[in-house]
Amino acid sequence: MTLRAPLTLAGAALIGLVVAACNTSGRETAAAPAAAANPYSAAGAPQFSAGEYGGGACGQPIADFRNLIERDNVTGFVGPSVYKQILPEIERAGAACRGGQSAQAIAILNATKSRHGYRQ
C-alpha cells in the first residue's frame, strides 16, 4: 500500500510534465515567425529594403525609417499631412545615398527624424 502511493504520485507528475511540454512547444513555434518578421512592418504597409536606397552604410537606416513611417501611417500614428511632408525628405536622403553620399544621406535622415519627433 505504501509503495503504490509514490508510484501514483510519480505517474501524475510525469503526465503533468508531458502535458506542459506539449503546450509549451506549440507556443514557441507560433511565436518564432513573429520574432523573425520585420519589426517595422504592419499589415497593409509596403516594405522597403536597403537596396532600394543604394545599399551601403546609409541604405538600411533609410529603409528602416521608411518602413517605420509606413507602419505609422497605416496604424494612424502619423497624420496624413505629416506623412506627405516626410516622404519627400526620405526620398532626398535616398537620392543622396544612391549617389554615394552616405554622410549627407544620414544627415538628411537625422534632420528629418528630429524635425518630426523620431529618435535618432
TABEL-V402603 format. One record per residue. PHI is phi in whole degrees, -180 to 180 (none if undefined). OMEGA is omega in whole degrees, -180 to 180 (* if undefined). BURIAL is b if it has 24 or more other ideal C-beta (glycine too) atoms within 12 Angstrom, else e. Layout:
BEGIN
PHI_OMEGA_BURIAL, PHI_OMEGA_BURIAL
END
This chain:
BEGIN
none_179_e, -74_179_e, -74_-177_e, -69_-179_e, -62_177_e, -64_179_e, -67_178_e, -65_178_e, -65_178_e, -66_178_e, -64_179_e, -65_178_e, -65_179_e, -63_178_e, -62_178_e, -61_178_e, -66_180_e, -64_179_e, -64_179_e, -64_179_e, -65_179_e, -65_-180_e, -68_-178_e, -68_-176_e, -66_178_e, -66_179_e, -70_-179_e, -65_180_e, -65_-180_e, -70_-177_e, -80_-176_e, -59_179_e, -62_180_e, -66_180_e, -69_-179_e, -82_-178_e, -70_178_e, -64_-179_e, -67_-179_e, -100_-177_b, -101_174_b, -145_179_e, -58_179_e, 90_180_e, -91_176_e, -67_180_e, -113_180_e, -118_180_b, -118_-179_e, -59_-179_b, -62_179_e, -70_180_b, -113_176_b, 93_-180_b, 69_180_e, 62_-178_e, -72_-176_e, -97_-175_b, -62_-177_b, -67_178_b, -61_179_b, -68_179_b, -62_179_b, -61_-180_b, -68_178_b, -62_178_b, -65_177_b, -64_179_b, -64_178_b, -62_178_b, -63_180_b, -62_178_b, -68_-179_b, -64_-177_e, -85_179_e, 85_180_e, -71_177_e, -117_-178_b, -74_-178_e, -59_-179_e, -68_178_e, -69_177_e, -57_180_b, -67_176_e, -76_-174_e, -72_-176_b, -55_179_b, -65_178_e, -67_177_b, -65_180_b, -65_175_b, -63_177_b, -63_179_b, -64_179_b, -64_178_e, -63_180_b, -64_178_b, -62_179_e, -83_178_e, 83_-179_e, -105_-175_e, -60_-178_b, -62_178_e, -66_180_e, -62_179_b, -67_178_b, -64_178_e, -64_180_b, -62_-180_b, -64_178_e, -65_178_e, -63_179_b, -60_-179_b, -64_-178_e, -61_-176_e, -107_173_b, 83_177_e, -99_178_b, -73_178_e, -96_*_e
END
